[in-house]
Amino acid sequence: MLMEMTMKLYEFGPTRSIRARWVLQELGVEFEAITIDVLKGEHRSPEFLALNPAGKLPVLVDDDLILTESVAIVLYLAEKYPDEQLIPTKLAERAQLNRWLLFTTTELEQPLWRMARHTNLYPKEKRIPEEIAIARDDFLQMASILDQYMHDRQVGNKVTVGDFVLAYTLDWAEEVNLFEQLPRLESYLENMYIRPRAPMRIKEAFAKLRQ
């Protein structure tokens, strides 16, 4: 009888690898965590670039499957372990899941990336301060739509992979002080992170790096 190999998750603290770790923990799946220290440039090593030529985290290795992109990873895990029902079985519900996954990554995450790039990721000579204000406005406009959607939604035992992707993104937004006018999303975020298998938050991950 062949033994199932332990999955490997290549991760680094506050990055989107938190999403993949969260789903693995929610599923109770055994995995080997391999830290790739971005601050030391380990994501640019030939060994890591062989796994992901883009040099980004997370990367999941499951036997002979090498998978990049956090959303693709969490969807794969949810489909591999269907008993936990992290993906709806009904077509219309799956369509709504995909809708909000795409909304999160395009309408919410992209403005956050623009802010990060023009705050500290780009070299100083390439940073445009005006881009930060525009990105903040873009995020808040789209987040207000989601805030209204959350009006009748409570976080309980029934969650999907979309919740883990969204919760990480909202935690990122909170780190850059974008939650003052979004009480429902703030409440949703807090409820997600008190789940017993929730990972550390972005602030905790950064604090751990400074130790």
N, C-alpha and C positions, 0 to 999 in steps of 0.2 A: 504494500500500500504506500503510495507516494504521500509524503508529508507536504503540507502547504507551507510555502516559504513566507517568512515574516516580511511584511511591507516595509519599505524604507521611505521616510519623509525627510527630504532635504529642506531645512527651514532656517529662518533667522528672526529672532525676537519679534519686533513690532511689524514685520512685513505681512503681506496677505497670506503668508503661510499659516497665520493664526486661523484662518477659515478652514483650511484642510485639517489642522490639528483638532479643531473643535468638532468637526464631523467624525473624525476617527474616535475621539473620546466619547461622543454621544453614542456611537455605535458599539463601543466597548471592544474595538478591534485592536489586537496587539500589533504594535509597529515599532520599528527602530527609528529613533529621531537622530538625524545627523545635522549638526549645526554648521552652516556655511557663513563664516564671519564676513559680512559685507564690508565692515569697517577696515578689515585687513586685506580686502581685495580677493578673498577666496572665491568669490563668484566669477572671477576672471581667469581662474586657473584652467589649464588645458583639461584636467580631469572633470571639472564641473561643466565646462563648455561642451564637453562630449555628451553630457546629459541634456543640457539646454543651451544651445548656441546663443540664445538671447541673453544669457547670463543673469536670469531673474529667478526669484523664488516665489512659490514653492515648486518642488519637483517630487512626484510620487513615483516610486519604482515598485511594481507589483509583478514579481516573477520576470517575464520578458517584456512587460509593458512599461514604457517610460512616458509619463504624462506630465505636461506642464499646464499652466494657467489654472488659477485657484478654482474658478467656477467649473471648469471641465473636470477637475479632480473631485470636487464635492458631488457633482452629478454622477460621476462614475462610482463613487463609493456608495451613494444612495441606491443606485441600480444594482450594485453587486450584493448588497444586503437589504433586500426588499422587505424583509419581515419587520424592520423598524419603521417602515412607511414614511420615510423622509421625502418621498416623491409621491404625489397623489396618483391613484390608479385610474381615476376618471379623466377622460380626455379634456373636458372643459376646465377642470381644476389644474391639470398639467399646463394647459395653455395660459392660465392666470399666473402660475408659477414662473413660466418662461417670460411672461410679460414683465413681472416685477424684477426678475433677475436681470433682464436687459435694461430696464429702467434704472436699476441700481448702478450697473456698470457704465452706462452711457450718460445718464442725466445727473447722477450724484457723484460718482467716482471721478469722472473726468474733470469737473471743476476743482475738486480737491487736489488732483494731480497738478493742474495748472498753478494752483496756489503754492504747492510744494516746490515746483520747479522754479518759480520766480521768487521764492523766499530763500531757499538754500541749496537746491539741487544744481541749478545752472551756475556756471562761473559768474562772478559779479558783473562782468561787462555784458552779459547776455540777459540779465534780469530786468524785467520791465515792471516797475511798481504798479502801474495802472492795470496790468493784467490781474493782479491780486484782487483789486476791488471789483472788477468785472466778473471774475470767477466766483467771488462771494455772492454777488447778486444772482448769478446763474444758479448756484447751488440752492440758495434760499427760495427762489422762485419754484424750482422743481420739488424741493423738500416740502414746501407748503401743500403741494398736491398730495404727496404721500401722507402728510400729517392729517389731511381731511379723510383719506382712505382709512386711516387707523381709528377713525371716530367710533366705530362699532366693533372693533377687533380687540380681543383680549389674548394675551399670551398665556397659554396653558400647556397642557401635555401635547397638544397637537401642533407640531411645528414642522416645517419643511426645510430643505437645504437653503431655500431662499431666505429664511430667517437668519441663518448663520452668516450668509454673505452680507445681508443688509445690516445686521447688528455690528459687524466689524466696520463697515463703511460709516455707520453713524457714530461709532466710537472715535473714528478718525476725525469726523466733523466736530465732535465735542472737543477734541484736542486743539482745534483751531478756533474755538469759541463761536460756533455757528448755531448754538441751540437755544439762544435766549427767547426766541419767538416760536418755539416748536415744542410745546409742553407734552403733547401726546407721543411724539417720537422720543422725547427724553424719558418718559415713563416706560415706553416699550423697550428702550435700550437697557434701562436698569433691570427690568424684569427678565430680559434675556440673559444678562450676565450674573443673575443670582441662581441660574440653573446649576444643579450640583456638578455637572461635568463641564462647565464653561471653562475656557482657558483664561490666562491672565489677560488683562486689558492692555491697550497700547501704552498707557502711562506706566504701568507696572513693568512692561517689557523694557521701556527706555530706562527706567530706574535700575533695573537689573544690570543693564549694560554699563552703568556708571559705577557699579560696586567694585 
